[in-house]
Amino acid sequence: MGNNLTRRILADNVRLLRTKKRFSQEAIAEKANVGQNQISGIENEHSNPSLDTIIKIANALDVKVSDLFME
């Protein structure tokens, strides 16, 4: 899987799961203890989040890390 494709899949899944659970970017950022600009950057494919950040977001969304990378 190419880096751009991985970023797009992560972006789409974070956005989809966040909106499905009716969280704003700000709310999920607070719940994950990361910056709102980081959530925005991930959803807009402008960010390469660390594994720690990905784990925090998965926990905040109550999903497995692997769910964030499923096509």
CHARMM-style PDB file with segment names, atoms N, HN, CA, C and O in Angstrom:
ATOM      1  N   MET     1       0.861  -1.174   0.000  1.00  0.00      PROA
ATOM      2  CA  MET     1       0.000   0.000   0.000  1.00  0.00      PROA
ATOM      3  C   MET     1       0.902   1.230   0.000  1.00  0.00      PROA
ATOM      4  O   MET     1       1.787   1.355   0.847  1.00  0.00      PROA
ATOM      5  N   GLY     2       0.680   2.132  -0.942  1.00  0.00      PROA
ATOM      6  HN  GLY     2      -0.038   2.031  -1.629  1.00  0.00      PROA
ATOM      7  CA  GLY     2       1.486   3.341  -1.022  1.00  0.00      PROA
ATOM      8  C   GLY     2       1.160   4.317   0.098  1.00  0.00      PROA
ATOM      9  O   GLY     2       0.084   4.270   0.694  1.00  0.00      PROA
ATOM     10  N   ASN     3       2.111   5.200   0.369  1.00  0.00      PROA
ATOM     11  HN  ASN     3       2.985   5.238  -0.115  1.00  0.00      PROA
ATOM     12  CA  ASN     3       1.954   6.179   1.446  1.00  0.00      PROA
ATOM     13  C   ASN     3       0.737   7.075   1.225  1.00  0.00      PROA
ATOM     14  O   ASN     3      -0.002   7.365   2.166  1.00  0.00      PROA
ATOM     15  N   ASN     4       0.523   7.520  -0.034  1.00  0.00      PROA
ATOM     16  HN  ASN     4       1.123   7.285  -0.799  1.00  0.00      PROA
ATOM     17  CA  ASN     4      -0.631   8.387  -0.308  1.00  0.00      PROA
ATOM     18  C   ASN     4      -1.945   7.643  -0.111  1.00  0.00      PROA
ATOM     19  O   ASN     4      -2.909   8.199   0.416  1.00  0.00      PROA
ATOM     20  N   LEU     5      -1.978   6.385  -0.535  1.00  0.00      PROA
ATOM     21  HN  LEU     5      -1.195   5.933  -0.963  1.00  0.00      PROA
ATOM     22  CA  LEU     5      -3.186   5.584  -0.353  1.00  0.00      PROA
ATOM     23  C   LEU     5      -3.451   5.348   1.132  1.00  0.00      PROA
ATOM     24  O   LEU     5      -4.595   5.420   1.579  1.00  0.00      PROA
ATOM     25  N   THR     6      -2.408   5.071   1.886  1.00  0.00      PROA
ATOM     26  HN  THR     6      -1.478   5.013   1.523  1.00  0.00      PROA
ATOM     27  CA  THR     6      -2.552   4.867   3.332  1.00  0.00      PROA
ATOM     28  C   THR     6      -3.097   6.117   4.000  1.00  0.00      PROA
ATOM     29  O   THR     6      -3.981   6.039   4.852  1.00  0.00      PROA
ATOM     30  N   ARG     7      -2.566   7.273   3.608  1.00  0.00      PROA
ATOM     31  HN  ARG     7      -1.847   7.337   2.916  1.00  0.00      PROA
ATOM     32  CA  ARG     7      -3.052   8.540   4.169  1.00  0.00      PROA
ATOM     33  C   ARG     7      -4.519   8.770   3.835  1.00  0.00      PROA
ATOM     34  O   ARG     7      -5.289   9.219   4.685  1.00  0.00      PROA
ATOM     35  N   ARG     8      -4.909   8.462   2.594  1.00  0.00      PROA
ATOM     36  HN  ARG     8      -4.283   8.097   1.904  1.00  0.00      PROA
ATOM     37  CA  ARG     8      -6.297   8.664   2.175  1.00  0.00      PROA
ATOM     38  C   ARG     8      -7.235   7.738   2.949  1.00  0.00      PROA
ATOM     39  O   ARG     8      -8.306   8.161   3.385  1.00  0.00      PROA
ATOM     40  N   ILE     9      -6.839   6.484   3.119  1.00  0.00      PROA
ATOM     41  HN  ILE     9      -5.970   6.140   2.765  1.00  0.00      PROA
ATOM     42  CA  ILE     9      -7.662   5.527   3.861  1.00  0.00      PROA
ATOM     43  C   ILE     9      -7.816   5.978   5.314  1.00  0.00      PROA
ATOM     44  O   ILE     9      -8.920   5.966   5.858  1.00  0.00      PROA
ATOM     45  N   LEU    10      -6.708   6.373   5.938  1.00  0.00      PROA
ATOM     46  HN  LEU    10      -5.811   6.383   5.496  1.00  0.00      PROA
ATOM     47  CA  LEU    10      -6.764   6.867   7.315  1.00  0.00      PROA
ATOM     48  C   LEU    10      -7.671   8.088   7.404  1.00  0.00      PROA
ATOM     49  O   LEU    10      -8.517   8.170   8.294  1.00  0.00      PROA
ATOM     50  N   ALA    11      -7.501   9.028   6.494  1.00  0.00      PROA
ATOM     51  HN  ALA    11      -6.814   8.961   5.771  1.00  0.00      PROA
ATOM     52  CA  ALA    11      -8.311  10.251   6.486  1.00  0.00      PROA
ATOM     53  C   ALA    11      -9.796   9.928   6.369  1.00  0.00      PROA
ATOM     54  O   ALA    11     -10.618  10.433   7.134  1.00  0.00      PROA
ATOM     55  N   ASP    12     -10.124   9.080   5.402  1.00  0.00      PROA
ATOM     56  HN  ASP    12      -9.456   8.670   4.780  1.00  0.00      PROA
ATOM     57  CA  ASP    12     -11.530   8.726   5.181  1.00  0.00      PROA
ATOM     58  C   ASP    12     -12.129   8.016   6.388  1.00  0.00      PROA
ATOM     59  O   ASP    12     -13.263   8.293   6.778  1.00  0.00      PROA
ATOM     60  N   ASN    13     -11.361   7.098   6.980  1.00  0.00      PROA
ATOM     61  HN  ASN    13     -10.440   6.873   6.663  1.00  0.00      PROA
ATOM     62  CA  ASN    13     -11.890   6.336   8.112  1.00  0.00      PROA
ATOM     63  C   ASN    13     -12.038   7.178   9.369  1.00  0.00      PROA
ATOM     64  O   ASN    13     -13.024   7.038  10.093  1.00  0.00      PROA
ATOM     65  N   VAL    14     -11.078   8.047   9.636  1.00  0.00      PROA
ATOM     66  HN  VAL    14     -10.278   8.161   9.047  1.00  0.00      PROA
ATOM     67  CA  VAL    14     -11.209   8.925  10.806  1.00  0.00      PROA
ATOM     68  C   VAL    14     -12.435   9.817  10.638  1.00  0.00      PROA
ATOM     69  O   VAL    14     -13.235   9.953  11.564  1.00  0.00      PROA
ATOM     70  N   ARG    15     -12.587  10.422   9.465  1.00  0.00      PROA
ATOM     71  HN  ARG    15     -11.937  10.311   8.713  1.00  0.00      PROA
ATOM     72  CA  ARG    15     -13.733  11.296   9.210  1.00  0.00      PROA
ATOM     73  C   ARG    15     -15.055  10.521   9.312  1.00  0.00      PROA
ATOM     74  O   ARG    15     -16.000  10.978   9.955  1.00  0.00      PROA
ATOM     75  N   LEU    16     -15.109   9.353   8.676  1.00  0.00      PROA
ATOM     76  HN  LEU    16     -14.342   8.982   8.154  1.00  0.00      PROA
ATOM     77  CA  LEU    16     -16.328   8.546   8.675  1.00  0.00      PROA
ATOM     78  C   LEU    16     -16.722   8.115  10.086  1.00  0.00      PROA
ATOM     79  O   LEU    16     -17.875   8.266  10.491  1.00  0.00      PROA
ATOM     80  N   LEU    17     -15.760   7.579  10.826  1.00  0.00      PROA
ATOM     81  HN  LEU    17     -14.823   7.456  10.497  1.00  0.00      PROA
ATOM     82  CA  LEU    17     -16.057   7.124  12.184  1.00  0.00      PROA
ATOM     83  C   LEU    17     -16.408   8.281  13.107  1.00  0.00      PROA
ATOM     84  O   LEU    17     -17.295   8.162  13.953  1.00  0.00      PROA
ATOM     85  N   ARG    18     -15.712   9.396  12.943  1.00  0.00      PROA
ATOM     86  HN  ARG    18     -14.991   9.492  12.256  1.00  0.00      PROA
ATOM     87  CA  ARG    18     -15.983  10.575  13.774  1.00  0.00      PROA
ATOM     88  C   ARG    18     -17.399  11.095  13.532  1.00  0.00      PROA
ATOM     89  O   ARG    18     -18.139  11.368  14.477  1.00  0.00      PROA
ATOM     90  N   THR    19     -17.766  11.229  12.266  1.00  0.00      PROA
ATOM     91  HN  THR    19     -17.165  11.008  11.498  1.00  0.00      PROA
ATOM     92  CA  THR    19     -19.094  11.774  11.959  1.00  0.00      PROA
ATOM     93  C   THR    19     -20.195  10.764  12.294  1.00  0.00      PROA
ATOM     94  O   THR    19     -21.294  11.149  12.695  1.00  0.00      PROA
ATOM     95  N   LYS    20     -19.898   9.479  12.129  1.00  0.00      PROA
ATOM     96  HN  LYS    20     -19.006   9.166  11.804  1.00  0.00      PROA
ATOM     97  CA  LYS    20     -20.871   8.439  12.484  1.00  0.00      PROA
ATOM     98  C   LYS    20     -21.206   8.497  13.968  1.00  0.00      PROA
ATOM     99  O   LYS    20     -22.341   8.242  14.368  1.00  0.00      PROA
ATOM    100  N   LYS    21     -20.208   8.832  14.778  1.00  0.00      PROA
ATOM    101  HN  LYS    21     -19.286   9.039  14.453  1.00  0.00      PROA
ATOM    102  CA  LYS    21     -20.409   8.936  16.220  1.00  0.00      PROA
ATOM    103  C   LYS    21     -20.808  10.353  16.642  1.00  0.00      PROA
ATOM    104  O   LYS    21     -20.938  10.654  17.829  1.00  0.00      PROA
ATOM    105  N   ARG    22     -20.997  11.210  15.642  1.00  0.00      PROA
ATOM    106  HN  ARG    22     -20.891  10.966  14.678  1.00  0.00      PROA
ATOM    107  CA  ARG    22     -21.460  12.588  15.849  1.00  0.00      PROA
ATOM    108  C   ARG    22     -20.518  13.431  16.700  1.00  0.00      PROA
ATOM    109  O   ARG    22     -20.956  14.234  17.524  1.00  0.00      PROA
ATOM    110  N   PHE    23     -19.215  13.235  16.487  1.00  0.00      PROA
ATOM    111  HN  PHE    23     -18.859  12.583  15.818  1.00  0.00      PROA
ATOM    112  CA  PHE    23     -18.204  14.051  17.141  1.00  0.00      PROA
ATOM    113  C   PHE    23     -17.728  15.134  16.184  1.00  0.00      PROA
ATOM    114  O   PHE    23     -17.547  14.885  14.992  1.00  0.00      PROA
ATOM    115  N   SER    24     -17.529  16.323  16.704  1.00  0.00      PROA
ATOM    116  HN  SER    24     -17.676  16.526  17.672  1.00  0.00      PROA
ATOM    117  CA  SER    24     -16.850  17.356  15.915  1.00  0.00      PROA
ATOM    118  C   SER    24     -15.356  17.049  15.963  1.00  0.00      PROA
ATOM    119  O   SER    24     -14.909  16.239  16.775  1.00  0.00      PROA
ATOM    120  N   GLN    25     -14.593  17.695  15.096  1.00  0.00      PROA
ATOM    121  HN  GLN    25     -14.956  18.353  14.437  1.00  0.00      PROA
ATOM    122  CA  GLN    25     -13.136  17.534  15.155  1.00  0.00      PROA
ATOM    123  C   GLN    25     -12.615  17.962  16.524  1.00  0.00      PROA
ATOM    124  O   GLN    25     -11.743  17.315  17.103  1.00  0.00      PROA
ATOM    125  N   GLU    26     -13.156  19.045  17.020  1.00  0.00      PROA
ATOM    126  HN  GLU    26     -13.864  19.571  16.550  1.00  0.00      PROA
ATOM    127  CA  GLU    26     -12.734  19.555  18.324  1.00  0.00      PROA
ATOM    128  C   GLU    26     -13.031  18.550  19.438  1.00  0.00      PROA
ATOM    129  O   GLU    26     -12.205  18.345  20.327  1.00  0.00      PROA
ATOM    130  N   ALA    27     -14.198  17.929  19.391  1.00  0.00      PROA
ATOM    131  HN  ALA    27     -14.870  18.096  18.668  1.00  0.00      PROA
ATOM    132  CA  ALA    27     -14.598  16.975  20.434  1.00  0.00      PROA
ATOM    133  C   ALA    27     -13.713  15.729  20.414  1.00  0.00      PROA
ATOM    134  O   ALA    27     -13.290  15.253  21.468  1.00  0.00      PROA
ATOM    135  N   ILE    28     -13.435  15.205  19.233  1.00  0.00      PROA
ATOM    136  HN  ILE    28     -13.779  15.592  18.377  1.00  0.00      PROA
ATOM    137  CA  ILE    28     -12.603  13.998  19.166  1.00  0.00      PROA
ATOM    138  C   ILE    28     -11.167  14.332  19.541  1.00  0.00      PROA
ATOM    139  O   ILE    28     -10.474  13.512  20.144  1.00  0.00      PROA
ATOM    140  N   ALA    29     -10.719  15.528  19.187  1.00  0.00      PROA
ATOM    141  HN  ALA    29     -11.281  16.194  18.697  1.00  0.00      PROA
ATOM    142  CA  ALA    29      -9.367  15.952  19.566  1.00  0.00      PROA
ATOM    143  C   ALA    29      -9.235  16.012  21.084  1.00  0.00      PROA
ATOM    144  O   ALA    29      -8.244  15.557  21.654  1.00  0.00      PROA
ATOM    145  N   GLU    30     -10.238  16.575  21.720  1.00  0.00      PROA
ATOM    146  HN  GLU    30     -11.043  16.945  21.257  1.00  0.00      PROA
ATOM    147  CA  GLU    30     -10.217  16.671  23.185  1.00  0.00      PROA
ATOM    148  C   GLU    30     -10.248  15.283  23.812  1.00  0.00      PROA
ATOM    149  O   GLU    30      -9.500  14.997  24.746  1.00  0.00      PROA
ATOM    150  N   LYS    31     -11.111  14.435  23.296  1.00  0.00      PROA
ATOM    151  HN  LYS    31     -11.719  14.668  22.537  1.00  0.00      PROA
ATOM    152  CA  LYS    31     -11.237  13.069  23.825  1.00  0.00      PROA
ATOM    153  C   LYS    31      -9.938  12.280  23.631  1.00  0.00      PROA
ATOM    154  O   LYS    31      -9.585  11.452  24.471  1.00  0.00      PROA
ATOM    155  N   ALA    32      -9.224  12.535  22.521  1.00  0.00      PROA
ATOM    156  HN  ALA    32      -9.511  13.207  21.839  1.00  0.00      PROA
ATOM    157  CA  ALA    32      -7.969  11.833  22.229  1.00  0.00      PROA
ATOM    158  C   ALA    32      -6.761  12.539  22.821  1.00  0.00      PROA
ATOM    159  O   ALA    32      -5.648  12.014  22.782  1.00  0.00      PROA
ATOM    160  N   ASN    33      -6.976  13.723  23.367  1.00  0.00      PROA
ATOM    161  HN  ASN    33      -7.880  14.150  23.399  1.00  0.00      PROA
ATOM    162  CA  ASN    33      -5.895  14.530  23.924  1.00  0.00      PROA
ATOM    163  C   ASN    33      -4.838  14.883  22.868  1.00  0.00      PROA
ATOM    164  O   ASN    33      -3.634  14.768  23.095  1.00  0.00      PROA
ATOM    165  N   VAL    34      -5.339  15.315  21.711  1.00  0.00      PROA
ATOM    166  HN  VAL    34      -6.318  15.408  21.527  1.00  0.00      PROA
ATOM    167  CA  VAL    34      -4.481  15.819  20.634  1.00  0.00      PROA
ATOM    168  C   VAL    34      -5.072  17.141  20.167  1.00  0.00      PROA
ATOM    169  O   VAL    34      -6.198  17.481  20.531  1.00  0.00      PROA
ATOM    170  N   GLY    35      -4.331  17.876  19.376  1.00  0.00      PROA
ATOM    171  HN  GLY    35      -3.416  17.600  19.081  1.00  0.00      PROA
ATOM    172  CA  GLY    35      -4.830  19.149  18.877  1.00  0.00      PROA
ATOM    173  C   GLY    35      -5.879  18.986  17.789  1.00  0.00      PROA
ATOM    174  O   GLY    35      -5.832  18.042  17.002  1.00  0.00      PROA
ATOM    175  N   GLN    36      -6.823  19.912  17.754  1.00  0.00      PROA
ATOM    176  HN  GLN    36      -6.861  20.679  18.394  1.00  0.00      PROA
ATOM    177  CA  GLN    36      -7.855  19.877  16.712  1.00  0.00      PROA
ATOM    178  C   GLN    36      -7.215  20.013  15.338  1.00  0.00      PROA
ATOM    179  O   GLN    36      -7.687  19.422  14.366  1.00  0.00      PROA
ATOM    180  N   ASN    37      -6.136  20.794  15.257  1.00  0.00      PROA
ATOM    181  HN  ASN    37      -5.752  21.274  16.046  1.00  0.00      PROA
ATOM    182  CA  ASN    37      -5.448  20.955  13.969  1.00  0.00      PROA
ATOM    183  C   ASN    37      -4.828  19.638  13.514  1.00  0.00      PROA
ATOM    184  O   ASN    37      -4.644  19.419  12.316  1.00  0.00      PROA
ATOM    185  N   GLN    38      -4.507  18.764  14.459  1.00  0.00      PROA
ATOM    186  HN  GLN    38      -4.657  18.942  15.431  1.00  0.00      PROA
ATOM    187  CA  GLN    38      -3.970  17.458  14.108  1.00  0.00      PROA
ATOM    188  C   GLN    38      -5.057  16.584  13.481  1.00  0.00      PROA
ATOM    189  O   GLN    38      -4.803  15.882  12.501  1.00  0.00      PROA
ATOM    190  N   ILE    39      -6.253  16.624  14.036  1.00  0.00      PROA
ATOM    191  HN  ILE    39      -6.460  17.194  14.832  1.00  0.00      PROA
ATOM    192  CA  ILE    39      -7.382  15.874  13.466  1.00  0.00      PROA
ATOM    193  C   ILE    39      -7.681  16.407  12.068  1.00  0.00      PROA
ATOM    194  O   ILE    39      -7.865  15.630  11.130  1.00  0.00      PROA
ATOM    195  N   SER    40      -7.728  17.708  11.932  1.00  0.00      PROA
ATOM    196  HN  SER    40      -7.578  18.339  12.694  1.00  0.00      PROA
ATOM    197  CA  SER    40      -7.966  18.321  10.630  1.00  0.00      PROA
ATOM    198  C   SER    40      -6.890  17.911   9.630  1.00  0.00      PROA
ATOM    199  O   SER    40      -7.201  17.571   8.488  1.00  0.00      PROA
ATOM    200  N   GLY    41      -5.636  17.940  10.049  1.00  0.00      PROA
ATOM    201  HN  GLY    41      -5.383  18.216  10.977  1.00  0.00      PROA
ATOM    202  CA  GLY    41      -4.534  17.559   9.174  1.00  0.00      PROA
ATOM    203  C   GLY    41      -4.628  16.116   8.711  1.00  0.00      PROA
ATOM    204  O   GLY    41      -4.332  15.806   7.557  1.00  0.00      PROA
ATOM    205  N   ILE    42      -5.039  15.235   9.613  1.00  0.00      PROA
ATOM    206  HN  ILE    42      -5.279  15.487  10.551  1.00  0.00      PROA
ATOM    207  CA  ILE    42      -5.206  13.817   9.257  1.00  0.00      PROA
ATOM    208  C   ILE    42      -6.347  13.664   8.260  1.00  0.00      PROA
ATOM    209  O   ILE    42      -6.203  12.980   7.246  1.00  0.00      PROA
ATOM    210  N   GLU    43      -7.479  14.299   8.546  1.00  0.00      PROA
ATOM    211  HN  GLU    43      -7.596  14.854   9.369  1.00  0.00      PROA
ATOM    212  CA  GLU    43      -8.644  14.165   7.668  1.00  0.00      PROA
ATOM    213  C   GLU    43      -8.420  14.810   6.297  1.00  0.00      PROA
ATOM    214  O   GLU    43      -9.071  14.432   5.322  1.00  0.00      PROA
ATOM    215  N   ASN    44      -7.520  15.763   6.219  1.00  0.00      PROA
ATOM    216  HN  ASN    44      -6.992  16.070   7.011  1.00  0.00      PROA
ATOM    217  CA  ASN    44      -7.226  16.423   4.946  1.00  0.00      PROA
ATOM    218  C   ASN    44      -5.950  15.899   4.286  1.00  0.00      PROA
ATOM    219  O   ASN    44      -5.449  16.477   3.321  1.00  0.00      PROA
ATOM    220  N   GLU    45      -5.434  14.792   4.828  1.00  0.00      PROA
ATOM    221  HN  GLU    45      -5.841  14.322   5.612  1.00  0.00      PROA
ATOM    222  CA  GLU    45      -4.257  14.113   4.281  1.00  0.00      PROA
ATOM    223  C   GLU    45      -3.004  14.984   4.281  1.00  0.00      PROA
ATOM    224  O   GLU    45      -2.131  14.811   3.430  1.00  0.00      PROA
ATOM    225  N   HSD    46      -2.907  15.919   5.229  1.00  0.00      PROA
ATOM    226  HN  HSD    46      -3.616  16.059   5.920  1.00  0.00      PROA
ATOM    227  CA  HSD    46      -1.750  16.804   5.330  1.00  0.00      PROA
ATOM    228  C   HSD    46      -0.829  16.420   6.483  1.00  0.00      PROA
ATOM    229  O   HSD    46       0.164  17.102   6.736  1.00  0.00      PROA
ATOM    230  N   SER    47      -1.149  15.343   7.177  1.00  0.00      PROA
ATOM    231  HN  SER    47      -1.957  14.790   6.971  1.00  0.00      PROA
ATOM    232  CA  SER    47      -0.417  14.997   8.388  1.00  0.00      PROA
ATOM    233  C   SER    47       0.044  13.546   8.345  1.00  0.00      PROA
ATOM    234  O   SER    47      -0.642  12.676   7.808  1.00  0.00      PROA
ATOM    235  N   ASN    48       1.201  13.303   8.913  1.00  0.00      PROA
ATOM    236  HN  ASN    48       1.758  14.009   9.349  1.00  0.00      PROA
ATOM    237  CA  ASN    48       1.699  11.948   9.143  1.00  0.00      PROA
ATOM    238  C   ASN    48       1.698  11.726  10.648  1.00  0.00      PROA
ATOM    239  O   ASN    48       2.716  11.956  11.302  1.00  0.00      PROA
ATOM    240  N   PRO    49       0.579  11.284  11.210  1.00  0.00      PROA
ATOM    241  CA  PRO    49       0.494  11.155  12.660  1.00  0.00      PROA
ATOM    242  C   PRO    49       1.400  10.040  13.174  1.00  0.00      PROA
ATOM    243  O   PRO    49       1.648   9.052  12.483  1.00  0.00      PROA
ATOM    244  N   SER    50       1.880  10.217  14.381  1.00  0.00      PROA
ATOM    245  HN  SER    50       1.678  11.020  14.943  1.00  0.00      PROA
ATOM    246  CA  SER    50       2.687   9.188  15.025  1.00  0.00      PROA
ATOM    247  C   SER    50       1.787   8.016  15.408  1.00  0.00      PROA
ATOM    248  O   SER    50       0.564   8.141  15.456  1.00  0.00      PROA
ATOM    249  N   LEU    51       2.410   6.895  15.674  1.00  0.00      PROA
ATOM    250  HN  LEU    51       3.404   6.794  15.635  1.00  0.00      PROA
ATOM    251  CA  LEU    51       1.656   5.727  16.124  1.00  0.00      PROA
ATOM    252  C   LEU    51       0.921   6.043  17.420  1.00  0.00      PROA
ATOM    253  O   LEU    51      -0.214   5.606  17.608  1.00  0.00      PROA
ATOM    254  N   ASP    52       1.546   6.790  18.307  1.00  0.00      PROA
ATOM    255  HN  ASP    52       2.468   7.145  18.154  1.00  0.00      PROA
ATOM    256  CA  ASP    52       0.918   7.184  19.569  1.00  0.00      PROA
ATOM    257  C   ASP    52      -0.370   7.970  19.306  1.00  0.00      PROA
ATOM    258  O   ASP    52      -1.387   7.739  19.961  1.00  0.00      PROA
ATOM    259  N   THR    53      -0.322   8.891  18.356  1.00  0.00      PROA
ATOM    260  HN  THR    53       0.504   9.079  17.824  1.00  0.00      PROA
ATOM    261  CA  THR    53      -1.505   9.684  18.014  1.00  0.00      PROA
ATOM    262  C   THR    53      -2.588   8.804  17.408  1.00  0.00      PROA
ATOM    263  O   THR    53      -3.765   8.960  17.733  1.00  0.00      PROA
ATOM    264  N   ILE    54      -2.208   7.886  16.537  1.00  0.00      PROA
ATOM    265  HN  ILE    54      -1.251   7.759  16.273  1.00  0.00      PROA
ATOM    266  CA  ILE    54      -3.175   6.974  15.918  1.00  0.00      PROA
ATOM    267  C   ILE    54      -3.858   6.124  16.990  1.00  0.00      PROA
ATOM    268  O   ILE    54      -5.069   5.909  16.936  1.00  0.00      PROA
ATOM    269  N   ILE    55      -3.091   5.649  17.951  1.00  0.00      PROA
ATOM    270  HN  ILE    55      -2.108   5.824  17.995  1.00  0.00      PROA
ATOM    271  CA  ILE    55      -3.656   4.852  19.045  1.00  0.00      PROA
ATOM    272  C   ILE    55      -4.635   5.689  19.866  1.00  0.00      PROA
ATOM    273  O   ILE    55      -5.710   5.209  20.223  1.00  0.00      PROA
ATOM    274  N   LYS    56      -4.273   6.926  20.165  1.00  0.00      PROA
ATOM    275  HN  LYS    56      -3.400   7.317  19.875  1.00  0.00      PROA
ATOM    276  CA  LYS    56      -5.164   7.817  20.934  1.00  0.00      PROA
ATOM    277  C   LYS    56      -6.474   8.054  20.186  1.00  0.00      PROA
ATOM    278  O   LYS    56      -7.547   8.043  20.787  1.00  0.00      PROA
ATOM    279  N   ILE    57      -6.384   8.267  18.880  1.00  0.00      PROA
ATOM    280  HN  ILE    57      -5.512   8.275  18.391  1.00  0.00      PROA
ATOM    281  CA  ILE    57      -7.590   8.510  18.080  1.00  0.00      PROA
ATOM    282  C   ILE    57      -8.449   7.256  18.029  1.00  0.00      PROA
ATOM    283  O   ILE    57      -9.668   7.337  18.176  1.00  0.00      PROA
ATOM    284  N   ALA    58      -7.834   6.102  17.824  1.00  0.00      PROA
ATOM    285  HN  ALA    58      -6.844   6.036  17.705  1.00  0.00      PROA
ATOM    286  CA  ALA    58      -8.593   4.846  17.808  1.00  0.00      PROA
ATOM    287  C   ALA    58      -9.311   4.638  19.141  1.00  0.00      PROA
ATOM    288  O   ALA    58     -10.482   4.259  19.166  1.00  0.00      PROA
ATOM    289  N   ASN    59      -8.610   4.885  20.243  1.00  0.00      PROA
ATOM    290  HN  ASN    59      -7.659   5.192  20.223  1.00  0.00      PROA
ATOM    291  CA  ASN    59      -9.230   4.744  21.560  1.00  0.00      PROA
ATOM    292  C   ASN    59     -10.386   5.728  21.734  1.00  0.00      PROA
ATOM    293  O   ASN    59     -11.436   5.369  22.265  1.00  0.00      PROA
ATOM    294  N   ALA    60     -10.193   6.957  21.290  1.00  0.00      PROA
ATOM    295  HN  ALA    60      -9.340   7.249  20.858  1.00  0.00      PROA
ATOM    296  CA  ALA    60     -11.246   7.970  21.418  1.00  0.00      PROA
ATOM    297  C   ALA    60     -12.478   7.593  20.586  1.00  0.00      PROA
ATOM    298  O   ALA    60     -13.611   7.888  20.966  1.00  0.00      PROA
ATOM    299  N   LEU    61     -12.239   6.940  19.453  1.00  0.00      PROA
ATOM    300  HN  LEU    61     -11.318   6.700  19.144  1.00  0.00      PROA
ATOM    301  CA  LEU    61     -13.343   6.510  18.589  1.00  0.00      PROA
ATOM    302  C   LEU    61     -13.884   5.140  18.997  1.00  0.00      PROA
ATOM    303  O   LEU    61     -14.873   4.667  18.436  1.00  0.00      PROA
ATOM    304  N   ASP    62     -13.233   4.503  19.977  1.00  0.00      PROA
ATOM    305  HN  ASP    62     -12.430   4.887  20.433  1.00  0.00      PROA
ATOM    306  CA  ASP    62     -13.618   3.182  20.467  1.00  0.00      PROA
ATOM    307  C   ASP    62     -13.576   2.134  19.351  1.00  0.00      PROA
ATOM    308  O   ASP    62     -14.500   1.338  19.185  1.00  0.00      PROA
ATOM    309  N   VAL    63     -12.472   2.160  18.589  1.00  0.00      PROA
ATOM    310  HN  VAL    63     -11.721   2.807  18.724  1.00  0.00      PROA
ATOM    311  CA  VAL    63     -12.239   1.183  17.529  1.00  0.00      PROA
ATOM    312  C   VAL    63     -10.810   0.650  17.659  1.00  0.00      PROA
ATOM    313  O   VAL    63      -9.995   1.207  18.395  1.00  0.00      PROA
ATOM    314  N   LYS    64     -10.516  -0.431  16.938  1.00  0.00      PROA
ATOM    315  HN  LYS    64     -11.178  -0.884  16.340  1.00  0.00      PROA
ATOM    316  CA  LYS    64      -9.161  -0.956  16.897  1.00  0.00      PROA
ATOM    317  C   LYS    64      -8.342  -0.099  15.926  1.00  0.00      PROA
ATOM    318  O   LYS    64      -8.887   0.474  14.983  1.00  0.00      PROA
ATOM    319  N   VAL    65      -7.046  -0.020  16.164  1.00  0.00      PROA
ATOM    320  HN  VAL    65      -6.604  -0.486  16.930  1.00  0.00      PROA
ATOM    321  CA  VAL    65      -6.162   0.716  15.259  1.00  0.00      PROA
ATOM    322  C   VAL    65      -6.322   0.197  13.834  1.00  0.00      PROA
ATOM    323  O   VAL    65      -6.360   0.981  12.885  1.00  0.00      PROA
ATOM    324  N   SER    66      -6.415  -1.105  13.686  1.00  0.00      PROA
ATOM    325  HN  SER    66      -6.384  -1.742  14.457  1.00  0.00      PROA
ATOM    326  CA  SER    66      -6.554  -1.694  12.342  1.00  0.00      PROA
ATOM    327  C   SER    66      -7.804  -1.204  11.619  1.00  0.00      PROA
ATOM    328  O   SER    66      -7.821  -1.145  10.390  1.00  0.00      PROA
ATOM    329  N   ASP    67      -8.857  -0.850  12.371  1.00  0.00      PROA
ATOM    330  HN  ASP    67      -8.843  -0.898  13.369  1.00  0.00      PROA
ATOM    331  CA  ASP    67     -10.083  -0.332  11.750  1.00  0.00      PROA
ATOM    332  C   ASP    67      -9.828   0.988  11.015  1.00  0.00      PROA
ATOM    333  O   ASP    67     -10.526   1.319  10.057  1.00  0.00      PROA
ATOM    334  N   LEU    68      -8.832   1.728  11.468  1.00  0.00      PROA
ATOM    335  HN  LEU    68      -8.264   1.460  12.246  1.00  0.00      PROA
ATOM    336  CA  LEU    68      -8.545   3.014  10.838  1.00  0.00      PROA
ATOM    337  C   LEU    68      -7.843   2.852   9.492  1.00  0.00      PROA
ATOM    338  O   LEU    68      -7.728   3.813   8.731  1.00  0.00      PROA
ATOM    339  N   PHE    69      -7.377   1.643   9.198  1.00  0.00      PROA
ATOM    340  HN  PHE    69      -7.471   0.863   9.816  1.00  0.00      PROA
ATOM    341  CA  PHE    69      -6.641   1.395   7.959  1.00  0.00      PROA
ATOM    342  C   PHE    69      -7.336   0.405   7.032  1.00  0.00      PROA
ATOM    343  O   PHE    69      -6.745  -0.036   6.046  1.00  0.00      PROA
ATOM    344  N   MET    70      -8.578   0.052   7.333  1.00  0.00      PROA
ATOM    345  HN  MET    70      -9.058   0.410   8.134  1.00  0.00      PROA
ATOM    346  CA  MET    70      -9.324  -0.883   6.495  1.00  0.00      PROA
ATOM    347  C   MET    70      -9.917  -0.171   5.293  1.00  0.00      PROA
ATOM    348  O   MET    70     -10.513   0.899   5.420  1.00  0.00      PROA
ATOM    349  N   GLU    71      -9.746  -0.780   4.117  1.00  0.00      PROA
ATOM    350  HN  GLU    71      -9.262  -1.649   4.014  1.00  0.00      PROA
ATOM    351  CA  GLU    71     -10.338  -0.194   2.911  1.00  0.00      PROA
ATOM    352  C   GLU    71     -11.804  -0.517   2.835  1.00  0.00      PROA
ATOM    353  OT1 GLU    71     -12.478  -0.110   1.889  1.00  0.00      PROA
TER     354      GLU     71
END
